[in-house]
């Protein structure tokens, strides 16, 4: 045993509403296992598989993926590294887009495409039913009703157990919830990108998970002088402090930081055991308000 064994559990657990699915709030996002710009094969496939195995060893039981990462790369790596899956592992995927030959992200949400996407996720992951599938929207102008109807039909047929939604406005979320229960929302949110503060609080009141993507800034890593200063005072990395802030921001927040390196994975997951004081939280909240 080491100090990091099962450390993901120190962040506490969350049960998705009406599902019976419970996960540690410290999870893992598989996007970065693909090649540069989330396209093509990784430079070190063995390290990629080792990252997945170590994530599970550290107590991660929530892995976020999509068949359009690579495309098809991250799901194949997950199956190679972890299948047959631990009984408590919850794999969440996302549909609503694909990649062209140049690596561009093409949004598409007609019913036939969504069905093919879910079926391809199932095939490549080696599953008979997806625990949760997120519907990826593209902007506030997008119609959410038709794709949500398609998601509900697949749920009724047993292809997916539960539905989440991603890159969604409050109005779209309200419309989606009238069509089918939503168990999680995945939007852009982090210490300095705080547009969804009110949504997070409303979802917490309803017991619905909020899963921030780009929790560490994404393709433009978080850079805030106050964050770096506090991290140095605490003897932690800025990334660990930013993740700990998210975990303490609200009990319905689940974090899924991604990486393709085991050392970076360990540093991220260690944030599950980092407790910030009210003074630390106030200083960090000030950065968000300034942003």
N, C-alpha and C positions, 0 to 999 in steps of 0.2 A: 504494500500500500504506500502511496505517496500523498503529499498534502493536496494534490490536485485530483485525486481519485473522487469521482462523483461530485466535483465541486459545482457543477451546473445546478445541482439541487439546492444550493444555498440561496439562490434567487427566489425560492418558493415555487409553488405550483399554481397552475390555472386550469380550470375545467371549462372547455368550450360548452356553451349553453345547449342543453337538450341533446347532448351527444354521448355522454359517458366517456369522452376522450379527455384525458388529463395529461398535461405536459409540464416539464420544468420551464420556467419563464426565460431561462437562458437557452436559446436554440442555435441553429447554424443555417446559414444561407449558402447554397451550393453554387451560386452564379459564377464566382471567381474561379471555380475549378476548370472552366473552359479556357480556351486560349485568349490572347489579347483582344480586348473589346468584346469579350464574351462570345468569341467566334473561333471555331476550329478546335483542334486538339491542344491539350496542355503540353507545356514543354517537358514536364516530368510526370507522366501518368502514375508511376509508382508512388510518388509523394502525394499526389491527389488522392489515391486510394487510402494511403496511410493517414491522411488528414481525416477522412470520413471515419475510419476505424477508431482513431484517437478521440474524435468528437464523441462517439458513443461511449468510449471508455471513461470520458470525463463527465458522463451523466447527461449528455444531450440526447433527448428523445423526441425532438421536433426538428425536422429537416425540411427546409423550403427549397423547391426546385422548379424547373419547367423544362419541357421538351424543346422549347425554342432557345434554351441556353446551349450554344454550341454551333448549330442546333444538334440535338440528340446526344450531346456529349455528357452532360452532368448526370442525366438519368442512367446512361449506360455505366458510368463510373460508380454510381450509387449501388446499382445491382451487382456489379463485379465485386465491390468491397464489402457489402453488407448482407446480401441475400444468402440464405434465408434470414429474413429480418427478425430482430428481437420483437417479442410480442407487444412491448410497450412503445415501439417506435411509431411515431405519427409522421407520415410523409405528406406534405402539402404541395400541390402543384398549381400552375397558373396557365390559363388558356386565353386566347384572344389576339394572338399575334404570331408571326412567323418571320423567318430570316430569308432574304434573297441571296443570290450567289455572291453578291458584294458585301454581305453582312448587314445590310440595312434592316431596320425593324419595320415590318409591315403589319399594321393593325387590321384585323379581320374578325367579325363576330357573327356571321350568318350561321344558322342552325347546323347546316351540314359540316361546315368547317369546325365548329366547336365540338361536334360529336367525333369527328376524325381526330381532333387534337386530344380529347380525353382517351379515346381508344389507343392512340399511339403512346401516350403516357403510361397507360396500363401495360401495354405490351413491353415497352422498354424497361419499365421498373419491375416487371414480373408480378403484377398484382391483378386480382380479379375485380377489385373495387377500390377507387381512390377514397381515402378517409375524408379529405377536404380538397375542393378545387376552387381556386380564386378566379373570378371573371375579371379580366383586365380591361378597364375602360381607357379611353384615349383623351378625354377632355370634357368640359362641362356641357358642350353642345351635343354630345353623343346620346342616342336613344338607348336607354337601359332596359326598357320593357321587353323588347323582342329577344335579346340574348338571355335575359333572365328567365323568360318562358322556356327557352331551349334548355337552360341549366336545370330548371325544375323537372322537365320531362326526363332528363337523364337521371336525375335523383330518383324519380318514381320508378324508373326501370332498373335501378340498382347499379348503374355504372359509377356513381359517386354517392358517398354517404351524406356529405354536408357541403354547403356552398359558402364561399367567401367572396369578397369583391375588392378590387384594387384600383387605385388612381381614380377615386370617386369623390364627388362633391356631396355635401349634405343633402341636397335635393335629390340627386340620383340615388343616394343610399335610402332615403325615405321611400322612393318609388320601388326600389328593389325589394325592400322588406315587405311591401304589400303583396309581392308575388310569391316569395318563398322566404323562410327564415334565413337570416345571415348570421353566421357564427364568428366571423372575423372580418376586419377591414385592414387592408394593407395599403398604406399611403406614404408619401414622402414626409418624413418628420425626423428632426434631431434637435440637439441643444440650441442651435441658432436658426432653425427653420421651423417656426412654431405656428403655422397657419391653422393647424388642426387642433389647437388647444381645446376649444369648446366642444368639438366632435369627440375627442378622447373622453372628456368628462361625461358627456351624454351617453356614450357607449358603456362607460364604467357603471353608470347607474342602471343600465340594462343588462349588465353582465356579459357584454360582447367584447371579444378580444380586439385589441388594436396592435398591429404588427408593423412597426415603422421600417420602410426600406430606406436605404442610404442612412442608417443610424450613425455612421461615422463620416458622412458627407458624400459618400459615393465616389464618382469619378473625380470630384474635387474635394479632397480630404478636409475635414474640419480644421480651420486655422483661426484660433482666437487667443489673444495674448493672455486673457484672464484664465482660460482653460489650461494653457501651458504652465502658467505660474502656479495654479493650484495643484496640478499634477506633480510638479517638481517638489512642492511643499509636502505632498503626501507620499513621495517616492514611488509614484505610479506613472504609467504612460497616459498621455492625454486621451487615448482611445478608451482605456479602462475607465477613466473618470467619466467620460461622456456616456459610456454604456451603463455605469452605475447610476448616473443621473436619470437615465431613461427608466431603469428598473424601479427607482424610487419616485418617479414622476406620477405613476398611477398603477394600481395593482392589476389592471387589465392589459398593460403593455407587455408584449412578448418581444424579445430582441432576437434578431437572426443575423449577427455580423458574419461576414464571409471572409474567407482567406484561402489561399492555396498552399500555405506553409504551416507545419505543425507548431513551430515556435510562436508564430503570430496567433494561431488558434489558442494555445495555452494562455497567452497574455489576455486575449479577449474573454475567454471563459472564466478566468480568474476574477473578472469584474463582478461575477455573481456573489463573491464573498466580500466585496468592498462596501462598507457602510459609510455614507457621507453624513456629516452633522448638519443641523439646521443652518449653521453659518455657511458651510460649504454649499448647500443647496441654494441659499439666498444669493451667494456670489454668482453661481452658475445661472440661476434664473435671470439675474441682471444682464448676463450676456445675451440671453434670448430676447429680452425686452429691447435691448439696444439693437439687436439684429432686425 
